[in-house]
Amino acid sequence: MPIWADESWQPLSKDGPLWHWLVRWMPSCQSLPGIWEIQGDDIEPDVKWASGPDVERMIQVLHDTDPEARPAVFHLGSQVIRYLPPTTVRPKRSRRGPLGRFWTLLVGILVKLKMVLVFGSMLLSLLVYGFAFGWAFGAGLVGLIAIHESGHVVANRRKGIRASLPLFIPFLGAFIQLKEYPRDAADEAFIGIMGPLFGLGATLVAVLIGVWGRIPVFLAIAEMGFLLHVFNLMPVLPLDGGRTVGFWRWKAWIPGIFGVLVVLFYNPVTNQFTIDPITVFIVALIVVSLVREPRRHGRDYAVIDARSRWTYTVVWMAALLVSLAGYWEIGQLHPFIS
């Protein structure tokens, strides 16, 4: 009959004295496919019974019985050992009861549901972008956003901050929900800037492929990548730029608001102002974040050392300038590649 492993039985150590004693008496025990367990202390057997009838019985049973058929239990003085053939060994039965098993099942379903949401949202974005702009461009854009978000995932894990997986939203990119706040503005800056750095790296790779291979779709992907990072690096919450230089508070947010309005509503190519529901929603989200988020932190949250403050400021400014320059230059390359 099946045997359920329990806590009173422990695996017999292959380095312990009892195992070496067993091997001396019956070398064939090393080749048995099951496992050996002990109940009691793993000590050198007492010489009074080391060659007594119990040992002879053990050897006889193991020699006469198919080692894969059923378990065998032996009492050797104060020690009890047993051999479990592989067909009788089962994992330990859960002692959490029906409620515990229910919660385990529920957690497992939720974990799988999260993965379904992540990949489902990614697939939805791919379908929307594919139908709207073409499948090659849609796939490249979704891949670019995924690489950008992976930078945030890496940063969160590096800082030990629990966060959700990326959730993709068509025409709004993707977002990651933090389950706990960073310790200070320096950690938030690190998390904020890693996404654009990963994304700009992927965008520059798209530029190289588009130029060397003379493939216009890669230039179109790169152009959109630069434009998205120009917007995303605006120094205003909840954008990555606002999180990167959030320690400057309103000194950065005021010009950030102006920059967001220009990027969202003004087209420098046509010299026209445009407005649509998505841009209005983004502006509303920014306003809500500027009102709510600063209140969630204490006074000392933005107090970091000068070296970190200026390091993140310089890196943010460099990333923004690369995005602006890249967007401008890609526009100049299109006539020569297409």
For each residue, the residues with C-beta under 8 A, 3 or more apart:
1: 88
2: 88 90
3: 71 84 88 89 90
4: 90 92 93
5: 9 89 90 91 92
6: 9 92
7:
8: 39
9: 5 6 37 38 39 82
10: 37 38 39
11: 35 36 37 38
12: 16 18 19 35 36 37 38 42 81
13: 16 19 42
14: 19
15: 19
16: 12 13 19 20 42
17: 20 21 42 43 44 45
18: 12 21 22 38 42 43 44 45 79 81
19: 12 13 14 15 16 22 23 36 42
20: 16 17 23 24
21: 17 18 24 25 44 45 50
22: 18 19 25 26 29 36 81
23: 19 20 26 27 29 30
24: 20 21 27
25: 21 22 55 59
26: 22 23 29 58 59 62
27: 23 24 30
28: 31 32 62 63
29: 22 23 26 32 36 62 83
30: 23 27
31: 28
32: 28 29 62 67 83
33: 67 68 85 86
34: 67 68 71 83 84 85 86 88 89
35: 11 12 83 84 86 89
36: 11 12 19 22 29 81 82 83 84
37: 9 10 11 12 81 82 84
38: 9 10 11 12 18 42 79 80 81
39: 8 9 10 79 80 81 82
40: 78 79 80
41: 78 79
42: 12 13 16 17 18 19 38 79
43: 17 18 79
44: 17 18 21
45: 17 18 21 49 50 76 77 79
46: 49 50 77
47: 50
48: 52 77
49: 45 46 52 54 55 76 77
50: 21 45 46 47 55
51: 55 56
52: 48 49 55 56
53: 56 57
54: 49 57 58 74 75 76 77
55: 25 49 50 51 52 58 59 76
56: 51 52 53 59 60
57: 53 54 60 61 74
58: 26 54 55 61 62 72 74 76
59: 25 26 55 56 62 63
60: 56 57 63 64
61: 57 58 64 65 72 74
62: 26 28 29 32 58 59 65 67 72 83
63: 28 59 60
64: 60 61
65: 61 62 69 70 72
66: 69 70
67: 32 33 34 62 83 85
68: 33 34 85 86 87
69: 65 66 85 87
70: 65 66 85 88
71: 3 34 82 83 84 85 88
72: 58 61 62 65 82 83
73: 80 81 82
74: 54 57 58 61 80 81 82
75: 54 79 80
76: 45 49 54 55 58 79 80 81
77: 45 46 48 49 54
78: 40 41
79: 18 38 39 40 41 42 43 45 75 76
80: 38 39 40 73 74 75 76
81: 12 18 22 36 37 38 39 73 74 76
82: 9 36 37 39 71 72 73 74
83: 29 32 34 35 36 62 67 71 72
84: 3 34 35 36 37 71 88 89
85: 33 34 67 68 69 70 71 88 89
86: 33 34 35 68 89
87: 68 69
88: 1 2 3 34 70 71 84 85
89: 3 5 34 35 84 85 86
90: 2 3 4 5 93
91: 5
92: 4 5 6
93: 4 90
94: 97 100 101 104
95:
96: 99 100 101 104
97: 94 100 101
98: 101 102
99: 96 102 103
100: 94 96 97 103 104
101: 94 96 97 98 104 105
102: 98 99 105 106
103: 99 100 106 107
104: 94 96 100 101 107 108
105: 101 102 108 109
106: 102 103 109 110
107: 103 104 110 111
108: 104 105 111 112
109: 105 106 112 113
110: 106 107 113 114
111: 107 108 114 115
112: 108 109 115 116
113: 109 110 116 117
114: 110 111 117 118 164 165
115: 111 112 118 119 165
116: 112 113 119 120
117: 113 114 120 121 167
118: 114 115 121 122 165 166 167 168
119: 115 116 122 123
120: 116 117 123 124
121: 117 118 124 125 167 168 169 174
122: 118 119 125 126 142 146 168
123: 119 120 126 127
124: 120 121 127 128 168 170
125: 121 122 128 129 138 142 145 168 169 170 174
126: 122 123 129 130 138 139 142
127: 123 124 130 131 138
128: 124 125 131 132 138 170 171
129: 125 126 132 133 137 138 141 142 170
130: 126 127 133 134 135 137 138 139
131: 127 128 138
132: 128 129 138
133: 129 130 137 138 141
134: 130 137 138 217
135: 130 138 139
136: 139 140 217
137: 129 130 133 134 140 141 217 220 221 224
138: 125 126 127 128 129 130 131 132 133 134 135 141 142
139: 126 130 135 136 142 143
140: 136 137 143 144 206 217 218 221
141: 129 133 137 138 144 145 221 224 225
142: 122 125 126 129 138 139 145 146 168
143: 139 140 146 147 202
144: 140 141 147 148 199 202 203 206 221 224 225 228
145: 125 141 142 148 149 168 173 174 199 228
146: 122 142 143 149 150 166 168 174
147: 143 144 150 151 198 199 201 202
148: 144 145 151 152 173 174 195 196 198 199 202
149: 145 146 152 153 166 174 176 195
150: 146 147 153 154 166 198
151: 147 148 154 155 194 195 196 197 198 199
152: 148 149 155 156 163 166 176 191 194 195
153: 149 150 156 157 163 165 166 176
154: 150 151 157 158 194 198
155: 151 152 158 159 190 191 194 195
156: 152 153 159 161 162 163 176 178 191
157: 153 154 160 161
158: 154 155 190
159: 155 156 182 183 187 190 191
160: 157
161: 156 157 178 179 180 182 187 191
162: 156 178 179 180
163: 152 153 156 176 177 178 179
164: 114 167 176 177 178 179
165: 114 115 118 153 176
166: 118 146 149 150 152 153 174 175 176
167: 117 118 121 164 174 175 176 177
168: 118 121 122 124 125 142 145 146 173 174
169: 121 125 172 173 174 175
170: 124 125 128 129
171: 128 278
172: 169 175 278 281 282
173: 145 148 168 169 228 232
174: 121 125 145 146 148 149 166 167 168 169
175: 166 167 169 172
176: 149 152 153 156 163 164 165 166 167
177: 163 164 167
178: 156 161 162 163 164 181 182
179: 161 162 163 164
180: 161 162
181: 178 296 297
182: 159 161 178 185 187 188 191
183: 159 187
184: 187 188 300 301 302 303 304
185: 182 188 189 246 247 301 302 303 304
186: 189 190 247 304 305 308 312
187: 159 161 182 183 184 190 191
188: 182 184 185 191 192 243 246
189: 185 186 192 193 243 244 245 246 247 308 312 316
190: 155 158 159 186 187 193 194 312
191: 152 155 156 159 161 182 187 188 194 195 243
192: 188 189 195 196 240 241 242 243 244 246
193: 189 190 196 197 240 244 312 315 316 319
194: 151 152 154 155 190 191 197 198
195: 148 149 151 152 155 191 192 198 199 232 240
196: 148 151 192 193 199 200 229 232 233 240 241 244 319 323
197: 151 193 194 200 201 315 319
198: 147 148 150 151 154 194 195 201 202
199: 144 145 147 148 151 195 196 202 203 225 228 229 232
200: 196 197 203 204 225 226 229 319 322 323 326
201: 147 197 198 204 205
202: 143 144 147 148 198 199 205 206 225
203: 144 199 200 206 207 221 222 225 226 229 326
204: 200 201 207 208 222 326
205: 201 202 208 209
206: 140 144 202 203 209 210 218 219 221 222 225
207: 203 204 210 211 218 219 222 326 330
208: 204 205 211 212
209: 205 206 212 213 215 218
210: 206 207 213 214 215 216 217 218 219 221 222 333 337
211: 207 208 214 219 333 337
212: 208 209
213: 209 210 218
214: 210 211 337
215: 209 210 218 219 337
216: 210 219 220 334 337 338
217: 134 136 137 140 210 220 221
218: 140 206 207 209 210 213 215 221 222
219: 206 207 210 211 215 216 222 223 330 333 334 337
220: 137 216 217 223 224
221: 137 140 141 144 203 206 210 217 218 224 225
222: 203 204 206 207 210 218 219 225 226 326 330
223: 219 220 226 227 327 330 331 334
224: 137 141 144 220 221 227 228
225: 141 144 199 200 202 203 206 221 222 228 229 326
226: 200 203 222 223 229 230 323 324 326 327 330
227: 223 224 230 231 323 327
228: 144 145 173 199 224 225 231 232
229: 196 199 200 203 225 226 232 233 319 320 323
230: 226 227 233 234 263 320 323 324 327
231: 227 228 234 239 260 263 264
232: 173 195 196 199 228 229 239 240 241
233: 196 229 230 239 240 241 244 316 319 320 323
234: 230 231 239 241 242 256 259 260 263
235: 239 241 242 244 245 248 252 253 255 256 259 316
236: 239 241 242 252 253 256 257 259 260 286 290
237: 242 243 246 253 286 289 290 293 294
238: 242 243 285 286 289 293
239: 231 232 233 234 235 236 242 243 256 260 286
240: 192 193 195 196 232 233 243 244
241: 192 196 232 233 234 235 236 244 245 256 316 320
242: 192 234 235 236 237 238 239 245 246 252 253 256 289
243: 188 189 191 192 237 238 239 240 246
244: 189 192 193 196 233 235 240 241 312 315 316
245: 189 235 241 242 248 252 312 313 316
246: 185 188 189 192 237 242 243 249 252 302
247: 185 186 189 302 303 304 309 312
248: 235 245 251 252 313
249: 246 252 253 294 302
250: 253 254
251: 248 254
252: 235 236 242 245 246 248 249 255 256
253: 235 236 237 242 249 250 256 257 290
254: 250 251 257 258
255: 235 252 258 259
256: 234 235 236 239 241 242 252 253 259 260
257: 236 253 254 260 261 286 290
258: 254 255 261 262
259: 234 235 236 255 256 262 263
260: 231 234 236 239 256 257 263 264 282 283 286
261: 257 258 264 265 266 283
262: 258 259 265 266
263: 230 231 234 259 260 266
264: 231 260 261 279 282 283
265: 261 262 273 274 275 279
266: 261 262 263 272 273
267: 270 271 272 273 274
268: 271
269: 331
270: 267
271: 267 268
272: 266 267
273: 265 266 267
274: 265 267 279
275: 265 279 280
276: 279 280
277: 280 281
278: 171 172 281 282
279: 264 265 274 275 276 282 283
280: 275 276 277 283 284
281: 172 277 278 284 285
282: 172 260 264 278 279 285 286
283: 260 261 264 279 280 286 287
284: 280 281 287 288
285: 238 281 282 288 289
286: 236 237 238 239 257 260 282 283 289 290
287: 283 284 290 291
288: 284 285 291 292
289: 237 238 242 285 286 292 293
290: 236 237 253 257 286 287 293 294
291: 287 288 295
292: 288 289 295 296
293: 237 238 289 290 296 297
294: 237 249 290 297
295: 291 292
296: 181 292 293
297: 181 293 294 301 302
298: 301
299: 303
300: 184 303
301: 184 185 297 298
302: 184 185 246 247 249 297
303: 184 185 247 299 300
304: 184 185 186 247 308 309
305: 186 308 309
306: 309 310
307: 310 311
308: 186 189 304 305 311 312
309: 247 304 305 306 312 313
310: 306 307 313 314
311: 307 308 314 315
312: 186 189 190 193 244 245 247 308 309 315 316
313: 245 248 309 310 316 317
314: 310 311 317 318
315: 193 197 244 311 312 318 319
316: 189 193 233 235 241 244 245 312 313 319 320
317: 313 314 320 321
318: 314 315 321 322
319: 193 196 197 200 229 233 315 316 322 323
320: 229 230 233 241 316 317 323 324
321: 317 318 324 325
322: 200 318 319 325 326
323: 196 200 226 227 229 230 233 319 320 326 327
324: 226 230 320 321 327 328
325: 321 322 328 329
326: 200 203 204 207 222 225 226 322 323 329 330
327: 223 226 227 230 323 324 330 331
328: 324 325 331 332
329: 325 326 332 333
330: 207 219 222 223 226 326 327 333 334
331: 223 269 327 328 334
332: 328 329 335
333: 210 211 219 329 330 336 337
334: 216 219 223 330 331 337 338
335: 332 338
336: 333
337: 210 211 214 215 216 219 333 334
338: 216 334 335
